[in-house]
Amino acid sequence: NIAMHAEIRRHAAEAGFVEADGSLVVLPYGAERTSLISSAMGTPHAFDTLVSIGCLCSVPKPAATIKTLVEQLLKPGGQLLYIEHVRSPRADVAWWQAFWTPVWVNIMDGCRLAQPTDVWIDGMDMWETREPMAISNQDEEIMFWRRMGRYVKQA
């Protein structure tokens, strides 16, 4: 989301990552624009780390996009780090997520509440290391059920 780029740059700079020295790359494309991302980087498998924070819910064709990003852009041995809101494991909450998504998607920039992003990532067969992680102190009845993980691509 381009509207978040200033905040991303600010937080990254606080952690010592800046575009001027090449330690930070912020591209003006949605994740689904994999060919543009690859072209902008100039080489396949250009990334040591892909980070996704609360954005895969709004990507068209997310399962295919995630797979393409990892296959084409992430270096062998590179890592995918994510924290995303995902489909709740509770059937009753997942039902409400699905119920509200047609309205929510129109007012929240394409966000789909019931995406099983964590399941899609974990189910990919290209990981050397899988480290899915639970979010502590998370209410089971929350509509924004979150998961995070660290996945390392096979070398």
HELIX and SHEET records of a PDB file:
HELIX    1   1 ILE A    2  MET A    4  5                                   3    
HELIX    2   2 HIS A    5  GLU A   14  1                                  10    
HELIX    3   3 THR A   34  MET A   41  1                                   8    
HELIX    4   4 LEU A   56  SER A   58  5                                   3    
HELIX    5   5 PRO A   62  THR A   68  1                                   7    
HELIX    6   6 LEU A   69  LEU A   73  3                                   5    
HELIX    7   7 ALA A   91  ILE A  107  1                                  17    
HELIX    8   8 THR A  117  ASP A  122  1                                   6    
SHEET    1   A 4 PHE A  47  ILE A  53  0                                        
SHEET    2   A 4 LEU A  74  HIS A  85  1                                        
SHEET    3   A 4 ARG A 146  LYS A 153 -1                                        
SHEET    4   A 4 TRP A 127  ALA A 134 -1                                        
END                                                                             
